[in-house]
Amino acid sequence: MVKFFSIGGNFPGAVFLIIWWTLVTVVNVDAQHRLSKKERKLQDREAKADRMFVEGQRFLMLEEYDKAYFYFGKALEYKPDAGAINFKIAEILSRAKQYDEALKYGQKAIDADPENKYYHLLKAVIYSRQKKPKLAAEVLNSLMETSGDGREFILELASMYISSQEYDKALETLDKAEEYYGVVAQLSLQKQKIYLQKNDLEKAVAEGERLIEAHPGYSEYVLALVEVLFNNGKTDRALDLVLQNLEAYPDQSDLQLAAYSLYASKNDQPTALSYLFEAFSDPDLSATVKAGAYRDILREMKTPERDSLLNRLGRMMEELHPEQEAVYAVLGDKELLLKNKDAALAHYRRSLQIQPADEGVLQSTISLMFELGTAFSEIEEMTETAVEEFPEKAEFWFYDGTSKLAQKKYEKAEKSFLNALEFNKGVNRKLDILVGSQLGDTYHSLNKKEAAYETYEKFLALNPDNAHILNNYAYFLSLDKINLDKAKSMSEKLVRKFPDNSTYLDTHAWVLFQLKDYKNALLFMKQALENQTEPSGVMYEHYGDILYKLGEKKEALNYWKKAESLDQASELLDKKIKNKQYYEE
């Protein structure tokens, strides 16, 4: 055995390291001298390609795709035929939906390494995204043939055949899948759908029966086949299937509900109801399922028998499921349908106490609270819950802004309305206009008058006949004593369309007052008072102001005094009464 030296004795470690480094350096230099210039150049290009590839991979992991694409492109300049680099570029281009370019690079990757299954899979994915399922299926089928058992591709292949409507090939593929996995619900139900697509009901039914036989006691598979039979006019066969399974497994309440529906469809109401009550009396049948059945009955034609049935079932649900939100939600729906709005609201609020994050119940609750005149502070509590639970729901931000605006929380209202517009993104045009009208009011209350008028203009362009905007825009212009001709045009439009609306008559009268057309202002103001059951303080005050300008000062004072005890009068009212004189606001 040859020994160069050993570390031991008194041999200094540092000296050894120097000698070792020198030897290695000499060996490396000698090795470099043995490489040709072409080989050294190739080695250098590969090293640069590797560095660029590593940088590209780093940015890809950071999801900075532009930078990743740049570095992979640089790497490709050094190694244009590298499979991995072409694959990464194809991946990024596919993500950017540049599918034709992605396919070019994907094919280069496959050409470089035909055995790499991931390269082929990417090609199949790109074809699929291009909505070319037939081509995707060809790629997957080729993979299956070359990769052995191919079970990892078989479900995707079946899906591609279904998408390209090659149903026979899809069935053949699913049969192969069953060789691997046995009778599995996903496969059987997919085959059943294909048979139905091919109008082969008996084979679809046979597939459902195989699934039931393979999973005895699983009611969901029975119900799936019942649905197929019923939808294809085979009610008696569906009922027989349900009764057979109930005989074998009697405690399946969901099948009892199915028996109720099937007997009801055959107009055998007594038998149907016996199954219905049996199902509803089972505490193990979920409240959600019962609520769904209850809602179906609620959709039936209103009769005394139906209402009596709903009352009985409602009591059963409350007794067996007192802490289930679905029960109170559906009971609220019933009361709302019967126009018992207070009772509906009580049920909805009980449901939300149990589960606050129910979008539909929140929507119904908030709408009812506005309609019933609930205190805005209470509504705000509900809207704040709604925007917290569903922060991207534009309608909830609108409700929240409206409740805050009514309480003069103008800054917070502004934020909520802006959020509503942002999340709506113009999808619901009517909602945009509603929000815009309230946002304009909010801006004016914040003394952002220019923003208010710009907002009104923007949303009037979407709906030139919007009464809320026309009225408030005209009224605020009259208060600010600017663009009075424009204000008159808008208020005239309203009173022509709504000649009995006191609010619009009042606005038009006040615009005419600012234009010093006192006689016509008095005429419209008088109509406003006559059409209003309980005129506001500001209406009486305005009438007094007009009378004063017409020289009827004593009568003006009488109306100012009428306004004194009412809401909404101006801050100058006391001064007008005290000095018996009109003052400009």
Backbone torsions as a table, in degrees:
resi	resn	phi	psi	omega
1	MET	NA	133.0	-178.9
2	VAL	-88.4	130.9	174.9
3	LYS	-116.7	129.8	174.4
4	PHE	-79.3	-51.4	173.7
5	PHE	-169.6	167.5	176.8
6	SER	-126.9	150.3	176.8
7	ILE	-88.0	112.6	-179.4
8	GLY	176.2	-178.4	-179.5
9	GLY	59.4	-134.3	-177.2
10	ASN	-103.4	15.3	-177.0
11	PHE	-71.3	119.7	-175.4
12	PRO	-66.0	134.5	179.8
13	GLY	-63.3	-40.3	-178.4
14	ALA	-63.1	-41.1	179.6
15	VAL	-63.8	-41.2	178.2
16	PHE	-58.6	-45.4	-179.0
17	LEU	-62.5	-39.4	178.9
18	ILE	-63.1	-45.6	-179.4
19	ILE	-62.9	-43.4	-179.0
20	TRP	-61.4	-45.8	-179.7
21	TRP	-62.4	-38.8	179.8
22	THR	-64.6	-43.6	179.5
23	LEU	-62.5	-45.7	-179.8
24	VAL	-60.7	-42.8	-179.0
25	THR	-62.6	-42.5	-180.0
26	VAL	-63.7	-43.6	179.6
27	VAL	-61.0	-44.0	-179.4
28	ASN	-63.7	-42.0	179.6
29	VAL	-62.7	-41.6	179.4
30	ASP	-63.6	-40.6	179.7
31	ALA	-62.2	-41.0	179.5
32	GLN	-63.4	-39.4	-179.9
33	HIS	-64.2	-28.2	-179.7
34	ARG	-76.4	-21.6	177.3
35	LEU	-74.0	141.1	175.6
36	SER	-74.8	166.4	178.7
37	LYS	-62.4	-38.0	179.7
38	LYS	-65.6	-40.3	-179.8
39	GLU	-67.8	-39.5	178.4
40	ARG	-63.8	-38.6	179.8
41	LYS	-65.3	-41.3	178.9
42	LEU	-64.5	-42.5	178.9
43	GLN	-61.4	-39.5	179.9
44	ASP	-66.7	-41.3	-179.9
45	ARG	-64.9	-39.8	179.4
46	GLU	-66.0	-38.5	178.6
47	ALA	-64.5	-42.2	178.7
48	LYS	-66.1	-40.7	178.4
49	ALA	-61.4	-41.5	179.6
50	ASP	-62.8	-42.0	179.6
51	ARG	-63.8	-43.7	179.5
52	MET	-65.0	-37.6	180.0
53	PHE	-64.7	-43.4	179.3
54	VAL	-61.5	-41.6	177.9
55	GLU	-64.8	-42.5	178.1
56	GLY	-61.3	-42.4	179.2
57	GLN	-63.3	-38.1	179.6
58	ARG	-62.5	-46.9	-179.2
59	PHE	-70.1	-29.9	176.8
60	LEU	-64.9	-41.2	178.0
61	MET	-65.4	-31.1	178.2
62	LEU	-82.6	-1.3	-178.5
63	GLU	63.0	28.8	173.0
64	GLU	-98.9	81.6	-166.6
65	TYR	-69.9	-33.8	178.5
66	ASP	-62.0	-44.9	179.9
67	LYS	-68.6	-39.7	178.2
68	ALA	-60.5	-45.1	179.5
69	TYR	-60.6	-39.8	179.5
70	PHE	-60.4	-49.4	-175.5
71	TYR	-71.5	-36.7	175.7
72	PHE	-64.8	-36.1	176.5
73	GLY	-62.9	-41.1	177.1
74	LYS	-64.0	-42.2	178.8
75	ALA	-61.2	-37.4	-178.8
76	LEU	-67.3	-28.5	176.9
77	GLU	-61.9	-33.8	-179.8
78	TYR	-85.6	-33.3	-179.0
79	LYS	-134.1	76.2	-172.6
80	PRO	-65.3	-18.8	-176.6
81	ASP	-104.9	9.8	-177.4
82	ALA	-71.9	124.5	-178.0
83	GLY	-62.2	-44.9	-176.0
84	ALA	-63.0	-39.9	-178.5
85	ILE	-68.6	-46.1	178.0
86	ASN	-60.5	-38.0	178.8
87	PHE	-62.4	-44.8	-179.4
88	LYS	-65.1	-40.3	178.8
89	ILE	-66.2	-41.3	177.6
90	ALA	-60.9	-39.6	179.9
91	GLU	-61.4	-46.3	-178.7
92	ILE	-66.6	-42.6	179.8
93	LEU	-64.7	-37.6	176.9
94	SER	-63.9	-41.4	177.8
95	ARG	-61.6	-34.3	179.9
96	ALA	-84.5	5.2	178.5
97	LYS	65.5	24.3	173.8
98	GLN	-97.0	71.8	-166.1
99	TYR	-69.2	-37.5	-179.0
100	ASP	-63.2	-44.5	178.0
101	GLU	-66.3	-38.7	179.3
102	ALA	-60.5	-40.9	179.6
103	LEU	-62.6	-37.7	179.2
104	LYS	-60.1	-48.2	-178.9
105	TYR	-71.6	-35.0	177.5
106	GLY	-62.4	-40.6	179.1
107	GLN	-67.0	-36.7	176.2
108	LYS	-61.7	-39.2	177.9
109	ALA	-62.6	-43.6	179.6
110	ILE	-64.7	-41.7	178.5
111	ASP	-60.6	-35.8	-179.3
112	ALA	-73.6	-33.1	-177.2
113	ASP	-146.7	81.4	-175.3
114	PRO	-64.0	-19.1	-177.6
115	GLU	-83.6	-10.8	-175.6
116	ASN	-79.6	109.5	-175.3
117	LYS	-67.5	-27.4	-178.5
118	TYR	-67.4	-30.9	177.6
119	TYR	-66.4	-42.0	178.6
120	HIS	-67.7	-40.0	179.7
121	LEU	-61.6	-40.4	178.3
122	LEU	-61.6	-40.0	178.8
123	LYS	-62.2	-41.4	178.1
124	ALA	-64.0	-40.9	178.9
125	VAL	-62.4	-43.0	-179.5
126	ILE	-63.4	-44.0	177.0
127	TYR	-59.8	-41.4	179.9
128	SER	-62.7	-43.5	179.3
129	ARG	-67.1	-26.1	175.7
130	GLN	-81.4	3.1	-176.6
131	LYS	59.5	45.1	174.3
132	LYS	-121.7	66.8	-173.5
133	PRO	-62.6	-28.4	-179.2
134	LYS	-65.1	-43.6	178.4
135	LEU	-67.9	-38.4	177.3
136	ALA	-61.8	-40.8	179.9
137	ALA	-63.6	-38.8	178.5
138	GLU	-60.5	-42.3	179.5
139	VAL	-64.6	-46.5	-178.8
140	LEU	-65.3	-38.7	179.3
141	ASN	-63.7	-41.1	176.9
142	SER	-62.6	-40.2	177.7
143	LEU	-61.4	-43.4	-179.8
144	MET	-60.7	-40.4	-177.3
145	GLU	-68.6	-29.0	-175.2
146	THR	-100.1	-8.7	-173.2
147	SER	-108.8	12.3	179.7
148	GLY	95.5	-122.6	-176.2
149	ASP	-72.1	-31.2	174.0
150	GLY	69.1	16.3	-174.9
151	ARG	-64.6	-25.9	-178.6
152	GLU	-71.1	-16.7	-178.9
153	PHE	-105.7	-9.4	-164.2
154	ILE	-68.4	-38.5	-179.6
155	LEU	-69.0	-39.5	176.8
156	GLU	-64.1	-38.0	179.6
157	LEU	-64.5	-44.1	178.0
158	ALA	-60.1	-41.6	179.1
159	SER	-61.5	-40.3	179.1
160	MET	-65.5	-40.0	178.7
161	TYR	-65.0	-38.2	178.2
162	ILE	-65.2	-42.8	180.0
163	SER	-62.3	-34.3	179.7
164	SER	-90.6	7.5	177.0
165	GLN	60.8	29.6	173.2
166	GLU	-95.7	75.8	-168.4
167	TYR	-68.1	-36.1	-179.8
168	ASP	-64.3	-42.8	177.8
169	LYS	-66.1	-36.3	178.2
170	ALA	-63.1	-43.7	179.2
171	LEU	-64.3	-41.1	178.0
172	GLU	-60.8	-41.7	179.7
173	THR	-67.2	-41.7	179.5
174	LEU	-67.0	-33.1	174.8
175	ASP	-63.3	-40.5	176.6
176	LYS	-63.1	-38.9	179.3
177	ALA	-62.3	-37.5	178.9
178	GLU	-66.8	-26.8	175.2
179	GLU	-63.8	-34.1	178.9
180	TYR	-79.9	-46.7	-165.7
181	TYR	-105.9	-12.1	-174.8
182	GLY	82.0	-166.8	179.7
183	VAL	-78.3	105.6	-177.1
184	VAL	-118.4	140.3	-175.5
185	ALA	-54.8	-46.0	-176.8
186	GLN	-57.1	-42.5	-177.8
187	LEU	-72.8	-45.2	-177.9
188	SER	-63.1	-43.5	-179.3
189	LEU	-66.6	-34.3	177.5
190	GLN	-67.3	-42.1	177.7
191	LYS	-63.9	-39.6	179.2
192	GLN	-60.1	-43.6	178.7
193	LYS	-61.6	-39.5	-179.8
194	ILE	-65.3	-43.7	178.7
195	TYR	-61.5	-39.3	177.6
196	LEU	-65.6	-38.1	177.3
197	GLN	-62.4	-33.1	179.7
198	LYS	-87.9	6.9	-179.5
199	ASN	59.2	33.9	177.6
200	ASP	-109.9	81.1	-174.1
201	LEU	-62.5	-42.1	-174.5
202	GLU	-63.3	-39.4	178.1
203	LYS	-69.8	-34.6	176.8
204	ALA	-63.9	-42.8	178.7
205	VAL	-65.1	-43.4	179.4
206	ALA	-59.4	-38.2	178.7
207	GLU	-65.0	-41.1	177.4
208	GLY	-64.7	-38.1	179.3
209	GLU	-67.1	-38.3	175.8
210	ARG	-59.5	-41.0	-178.9
211	LEU	-66.6	-40.7	178.4
212	ILE	-65.0	-42.3	-179.3
213	GLU	-64.7	-35.9	-179.5
214	ALA	-75.3	-20.5	-177.9
215	HIS	-132.0	68.6	-177.4
216	PRO	-62.9	138.8	178.3
217	GLY	87.6	-2.4	178.5
218	TYR	-92.8	101.1	-172.6
219	SER	-66.9	-25.3	-177.8
220	GLU	-62.6	-32.8	179.7
221	TYR	-75.5	-32.8	174.5
222	VAL	-64.0	-46.1	-178.3
223	LEU	-63.8	-35.5	179.1
224	ALA	-62.9	-42.4	179.3
225	LEU	-72.6	-35.8	175.7
226	VAL	-57.0	-43.9	-180.0
227	GLU	-61.4	-43.5	178.7
228	VAL	-60.2	-47.5	-178.7
229	LEU	-64.3	-46.2	-177.9
230	PHE	-63.9	-43.3	-179.1
231	ASN	-67.0	-17.3	178.5
232	ASN	-107.0	22.2	173.3
233	GLY	76.0	17.8	-178.4
234	LYS	-106.4	59.0	-174.7
235	THR	-62.9	-42.7	-177.8
236	ASP	-64.2	-41.7	178.3
237	ARG	-65.0	-39.0	178.3
238	ALA	-62.3	-43.2	-179.5
239	LEU	-66.2	-42.1	177.7
240	ASP	-59.3	-42.2	179.5
241	LEU	-61.3	-44.0	179.5
242	VAL	-63.6	-46.9	-176.6
243	LEU	-65.9	-37.6	177.7
244	GLN	-61.7	-43.9	-178.7
245	ASN	-71.9	-32.9	175.4
246	LEU	-68.2	-32.6	177.6
247	GLU	-67.0	-38.9	-179.8
248	ALA	-77.4	-36.7	-177.9
249	TYR	-133.3	85.6	-168.7
250	PRO	-67.5	-24.5	-170.7
251	ASP	-93.8	36.4	-180.0
252	GLN	-103.3	93.6	-173.6
253	SER	-65.3	-31.1	178.6
254	ASP	-66.7	-31.6	175.0
255	LEU	-73.2	-31.4	175.0
256	GLN	-63.9	-38.6	175.2
257	LEU	-63.6	-38.6	177.8
258	ALA	-64.5	-40.4	177.6
259	ALA	-61.9	-41.0	176.7
260	TYR	-56.3	-49.6	-176.9
261	SER	-63.3	-40.6	-177.5
262	LEU	-70.5	-42.4	176.6
263	TYR	-65.5	-37.4	177.6
264	ALA	-62.8	-38.7	179.5
265	SER	-67.0	-21.6	177.5
266	LYS	-95.1	8.7	178.7
267	ASN	62.9	25.2	173.9
268	ASP	-98.1	76.7	-171.9
269	GLN	-65.2	-42.7	-179.6
270	PRO	-59.2	-46.9	179.7
271	THR	-66.1	-40.9	179.4
272	ALA	-57.8	-47.4	-177.2
273	LEU	-66.0	-32.6	179.1
274	SER	-62.6	-40.5	177.2
275	TYR	-70.5	-36.7	-179.8
276	LEU	-62.6	-47.9	-178.2
277	PHE	-67.4	-33.8	177.9
278	GLU	-64.8	-42.1	178.8
279	ALA	-65.3	-45.3	-177.2
280	PHE	-68.7	-22.7	-179.3
281	SER	-82.3	-5.1	179.9
282	ASP	-86.1	113.8	-179.5
283	PRO	-67.9	-17.8	-178.9
284	ASP	-83.5	-15.1	174.4
285	LEU	-75.2	126.6	-170.3
286	SER	-62.7	147.9	178.2
287	ALA	-61.4	-31.9	-180.0
288	THR	-65.0	-42.2	178.5
289	VAL	-65.7	-43.9	179.0
290	LYS	-62.9	-41.9	179.6
291	ALA	-62.3	-36.2	177.0
292	GLY	-64.5	-43.4	177.8
293	ALA	-65.5	-39.2	178.5
294	TYR	-61.9	-42.1	-179.2
295	ARG	-65.8	-35.7	176.7
296	ASP	-62.4	-42.5	178.5
297	ILE	-65.8	-35.7	179.4
298	LEU	-61.4	-27.9	-179.3
299	ARG	-79.8	-12.3	-179.7
300	GLU	-71.1	166.3	-179.6
301	MET	-59.9	137.2	-178.6
302	LYS	-70.1	123.0	175.1
303	THR	-142.8	160.6	175.5
304	PRO	-57.5	-37.2	-179.9
305	GLU	-65.3	-41.9	178.9
306	ARG	-63.7	-44.8	-178.5
307	ASP	-64.2	-38.1	177.6
308	SER	-64.8	-41.8	178.5
309	LEU	-62.7	-44.7	179.6
310	LEU	-61.1	-41.1	179.3
311	ASN	-62.6	-43.2	-179.2
312	ARG	-65.7	-46.2	-179.7
313	LEU	-65.5	-36.1	178.3
314	GLY	-61.7	-44.0	178.6
315	ARG	-63.4	-39.3	178.8
316	MET	-62.8	-42.4	-179.6
317	MET	-66.2	-44.1	-179.8
318	GLU	-63.0	-36.9	-178.5
319	GLU	-70.6	-41.9	-175.6
320	LEU	-87.2	-23.8	-175.5
321	HIS	-134.0	62.1	-174.0
322	PRO	-69.1	-13.9	-177.7
323	GLU	-116.7	26.6	-179.1
324	GLN	-110.5	119.2	-174.8
325	GLU	-62.1	-31.4	-177.8
326	ALA	-61.1	-32.5	-179.7
327	VAL	-64.1	-49.9	-176.1
328	TYR	-72.3	-28.7	176.9
329	ALA	-64.6	-45.5	-177.6
330	VAL	-74.1	-31.0	174.5
331	LEU	-66.9	-34.6	173.9
332	GLY	-63.5	-40.6	177.4
333	ASP	-60.1	-40.8	-179.5
334	LYS	-62.8	-47.5	-178.5
335	GLU	-64.7	-35.4	178.5
336	LEU	-66.2	-40.7	178.1
337	LEU	-63.1	-33.4	178.4
338	LEU	-84.5	3.5	178.8
339	LYS	65.8	25.1	171.8
340	ASN	-92.8	78.2	-167.7
341	LYS	-68.2	-37.9	178.3
342	ASP	-63.7	-42.7	178.8
343	ALA	-66.1	-39.8	178.0
344	ALA	-60.4	-45.1	-179.5
345	LEU	-62.0	-40.6	179.6
346	ALA	-61.3	-42.7	178.7
347	HIS	-66.2	-44.2	-179.8
348	TYR	-60.8	-41.7	-178.7
349	ARG	-67.0	-34.9	176.1
350	ARG	-65.2	-41.1	178.4
351	SER	-60.6	-42.4	-178.1
352	LEU	-71.7	-25.6	174.7
353	GLN	-64.0	-33.7	179.7
354	ILE	-81.7	-44.0	-177.5
355	GLN	-139.9	96.3	-176.5
356	PRO	-70.0	-20.1	-171.8
357	ALA	-94.9	50.6	175.6
358	ASP	-113.7	107.3	-172.7
359	GLU	-60.0	-46.5	-177.6
360	GLY	-64.8	-42.1	-179.7
361	VAL	-68.1	-39.9	176.4
362	LEU	-59.4	-44.4	179.9
363	GLN	-59.6	-47.9	-179.4
364	SER	-65.1	-40.5	-178.0
365	THR	-64.0	-49.2	-177.2
366	ILE	-64.8	-42.3	178.4
367	SER	-59.3	-44.9	179.1
368	LEU	-64.5	-38.5	-178.7
369	MET	-63.1	-42.0	175.3
370	PHE	-62.9	-45.6	-175.8
371	GLU	-64.0	-37.3	-176.8
372	LEU	-88.5	1.8	176.8
373	GLY	72.2	32.8	176.0
374	THR	-62.6	148.8	179.9
375	ALA	-54.5	135.9	-176.0
376	PHE	-62.6	-28.2	177.2
377	SER	-65.6	-36.1	176.7
378	GLU	-70.3	-41.1	178.1
379	ILE	-62.0	-39.7	-178.8
380	GLU	-62.3	-37.6	176.6
381	GLU	-58.8	-40.9	-179.0
382	MET	-72.2	-41.0	-178.6
383	THR	-68.8	-32.9	177.9
384	GLU	-68.4	-35.4	173.1
385	THR	-63.1	-43.1	-177.0
386	ALA	-62.5	-45.7	-178.0
387	VAL	-73.4	-24.5	175.7
388	GLU	-72.2	-42.2	-178.9
389	GLU	-77.2	-33.5	-176.9
390	PHE	-131.4	72.0	-171.4
391	PRO	-67.6	-11.7	179.3
392	GLU	-106.0	11.2	-179.8
393	LYS	-90.5	105.9	-173.5
394	ALA	-60.5	-38.6	-178.0
395	GLU	-59.8	-38.4	-179.2
396	PHE	-68.1	-35.3	176.1
397	TRP	-66.8	-36.2	176.5
398	PHE	-63.1	-47.4	178.0
399	TYR	-59.9	-41.3	-178.7
400	ASP	-63.9	-44.5	178.5
401	GLY	-63.3	-38.5	-179.4
402	THR	-65.2	-42.7	179.4
403	SER	-65.7	-35.4	-179.8
404	LYS	-74.6	-38.6	178.4
405	LEU	-61.9	-41.1	179.9
406	ALA	-63.5	-24.8	179.0
407	GLN	-98.0	9.9	178.6
408	LYS	63.4	28.9	173.5
409	LYS	-92.5	71.8	-164.8
410	TYR	-67.0	-41.8	-178.9
411	GLU	-62.7	-43.9	179.4
412	LYS	-68.1	-37.2	177.6
413	ALA	-62.1	-42.8	179.0
414	GLU	-56.6	-47.2	-179.0
415	LYS	-61.1	-42.2	-178.9
416	SER	-66.1	-42.1	179.3
417	PHE	-65.3	-39.1	178.0
418	LEU	-65.3	-37.7	176.1
419	ASN	-63.8	-40.0	179.0
420	ALA	-59.7	-44.6	179.1
421	LEU	-65.6	-40.1	-178.7
422	GLU	-64.2	-44.7	-176.3
423	PHE	-79.1	-25.6	177.1
424	ASN	-72.7	-37.8	177.9
425	LYS	52.7	33.0	176.5
426	GLY	76.5	3.9	-177.5
427	VAL	-64.2	-48.4	179.0
428	ASN	-101.8	99.1	-175.5
429	ARG	-60.3	-41.5	-179.1
430	LYS	-63.5	-39.4	178.5
431	LEU	-65.3	-41.6	177.8
432	ASP	-55.6	-44.0	-177.7
433	ILE	-67.7	-41.7	176.8
434	LEU	-59.2	-47.3	-179.8
435	VAL	-63.8	-44.8	-178.1
436	GLY	-60.5	-39.3	-179.6
437	SER	-64.5	-41.8	179.9
438	GLN	-71.7	-34.5	179.2
439	LEU	-66.0	-39.3	176.4
440	GLY	-60.2	-43.4	177.4
441	ASP	-60.7	-41.1	-178.7
442	THR	-63.9	-45.0	178.9
443	TYR	-59.7	-41.1	-179.4
444	HIS	-66.1	-38.5	177.7
445	SER	-66.0	-27.2	177.3
446	LEU	-86.2	5.4	-177.5
447	ASN	64.9	22.4	173.3
448	LYS	-95.6	69.9	-168.6
449	LYS	-67.6	-38.6	179.2
450	GLU	-62.8	-42.9	178.4
451	ALA	-64.2	-37.1	179.6
452	ALA	-61.9	-48.8	-176.6
453	TYR	-69.3	-35.0	175.5
454	GLU	-64.1	-39.3	179.7
455	THR	-66.4	-44.7	177.6
456	TYR	-58.3	-44.1	-179.1
457	GLU	-62.4	-42.7	-177.6
458	LYS	-61.0	-43.8	-174.7
459	PHE	-88.0	-19.9	169.4
460	LEU	-67.2	-29.9	177.4
461	ALA	-63.8	-30.1	177.6
462	LEU	-78.3	-32.1	179.7
463	ASN	-149.5	91.1	-176.1
464	PRO	-63.5	-13.4	-177.9
465	ASP	-104.3	12.3	-177.8
466	ASN	-66.0	114.4	-172.4
467	ALA	-65.6	-40.5	-178.4
468	HIS	-59.9	-47.8	-178.8
469	ILE	-67.4	-45.4	-179.3
470	LEU	-57.3	-43.8	-177.8
471	ASN	-67.9	-52.1	-175.6
472	ASN	-68.7	-38.5	177.9
473	TYR	-60.2	-49.6	-179.6
474	ALA	-61.8	-43.3	-177.1
475	TYR	-65.8	-43.2	-179.4
476	PHE	-67.3	-36.4	175.0
477	LEU	-61.8	-38.6	179.7
478	SER	-67.6	-38.4	177.5
479	LEU	-65.0	-38.1	-179.1
480	ASP	-84.5	-6.2	177.3
481	LYS	57.4	42.9	177.2
482	ILE	-132.4	155.3	177.8
483	ASN	44.8	48.1	-173.8
484	LEU	-68.2	-30.8	176.4
485	ASP	-64.8	-39.8	176.6
486	LYS	-64.4	-42.8	179.1
487	ALA	-61.0	-42.4	179.8
488	LYS	-63.6	-40.8	179.9
489	SER	-61.4	-40.9	-179.0
490	MET	-71.1	-44.5	-177.2
491	SER	-70.1	-33.7	175.2
492	GLU	-62.1	-40.2	179.6
493	LYS	-59.2	-38.7	-178.6
494	LEU	-72.3	-45.1	-175.8
495	VAL	-72.0	-24.2	173.6
496	ARG	-69.1	-38.6	-177.2
497	LYS	-81.3	-33.7	-177.3
498	PHE	-128.5	72.6	-172.5
499	PRO	-67.6	-13.3	-178.6
500	ASP	-107.7	4.8	-177.7
501	ASN	-84.2	113.2	-174.6
502	SER	-63.3	-37.4	-179.6
503	THR	-61.6	-45.7	-178.1
504	TYR	-71.1	-35.3	176.7
505	LEU	-64.1	-40.8	178.4
506	ASP	-62.6	-45.3	178.9
507	THR	-60.2	-47.8	-178.3
508	HIS	-62.8	-40.1	178.3
509	ALA	-61.0	-40.1	-177.4
510	TRP	-72.4	-32.3	173.9
511	VAL	-63.7	-44.9	178.3
512	LEU	-62.9	-36.4	177.1
513	PHE	-60.0	-44.7	-179.3
514	GLN	-68.1	-25.5	176.2
515	LEU	-85.1	3.7	179.1
516	LYS	65.8	21.5	174.4
517	ASP	-93.0	72.4	-168.6
518	TYR	-69.9	-34.0	-178.8
519	LYS	-64.1	-47.8	178.3
520	ASN	-70.0	-32.4	176.9
521	ALA	-61.4	-42.5	179.3
522	LEU	-63.4	-40.5	-179.3
523	LEU	-60.2	-48.9	-178.4
524	PHE	-71.4	-33.6	-180.0
525	MET	-69.2	-35.8	177.9
526	LYS	-64.7	-41.6	177.2
527	GLN	-62.5	-38.7	179.5
528	ALA	-61.8	-43.3	-179.6
529	LEU	-67.4	-39.2	-178.4
530	GLU	-67.6	-31.5	-177.3
531	ASN	-88.5	-5.0	-177.8
532	GLN	-104.4	123.9	-179.2
533	THR	-64.2	-45.8	179.1
534	GLU	-129.0	87.9	-177.9
535	PRO	-60.7	147.5	178.5
536	SER	-80.7	168.2	178.2
537	GLY	-61.1	-38.4	-177.3
538	VAL	-67.4	-31.7	178.8
539	MET	-67.5	-45.2	176.5
540	TYR	-62.7	-40.2	-179.2
541	GLU	-64.2	-43.6	178.9
542	HIS	-62.0	-39.8	179.1
543	TYR	-63.3	-40.8	176.8
544	GLY	-63.3	-40.6	179.5
545	ASP	-60.9	-42.8	-178.9
546	ILE	-66.1	-44.1	177.9
547	LEU	-58.9	-40.7	179.9
548	TYR	-59.8	-45.4	-179.0
549	LYS	-66.1	-24.5	177.7
550	LEU	-88.9	6.1	175.7
551	GLY	88.4	1.7	-179.9
552	GLU	-93.5	70.6	-170.6
553	LYS	-69.8	-36.7	-179.8
554	LYS	-65.9	-43.1	179.2
555	GLU	-67.5	-34.8	177.7
556	ALA	-60.5	-43.0	-179.3
557	LEU	-62.3	-38.3	178.8
558	ASN	-60.3	-42.7	-179.8
559	TYR	-72.3	-34.9	175.7
560	TRP	-61.6	-38.9	179.9
561	LYS	-68.8	-34.2	175.0
562	LYS	-62.6	-36.1	-178.6
563	ALA	-72.8	-22.0	-170.3
564	GLU	-59.4	-37.2	-174.9
565	SER	-92.7	3.2	-176.2
566	LEU	-109.9	166.1	179.8
567	ASP	-77.6	163.9	168.7
568	GLN	74.5	8.4	175.8
569	ALA	-74.6	163.2	-177.0
570	SER	-79.1	166.7	179.4
571	GLU	-70.6	-16.7	-178.0
572	LEU	-88.4	-3.2	-173.3
573	LEU	-60.0	-46.2	-178.9
574	ASP	-59.8	-39.4	179.9
575	LYS	-66.6	-39.0	178.3
576	LYS	-62.0	-44.4	-178.6
577	ILE	-67.1	-44.1	-177.1
578	LYS	-63.0	-45.6	-175.4
579	ASN	-97.6	-0.7	178.8
580	LYS	53.5	44.2	-174.4
581	GLN	-146.8	145.7	178.4
582	TYR	-81.0	139.8	175.8
583	TYR	-126.4	138.0	177.9
584	GLU	-69.1	140.4	177.0
585	GLU	-81.7	NA	NA
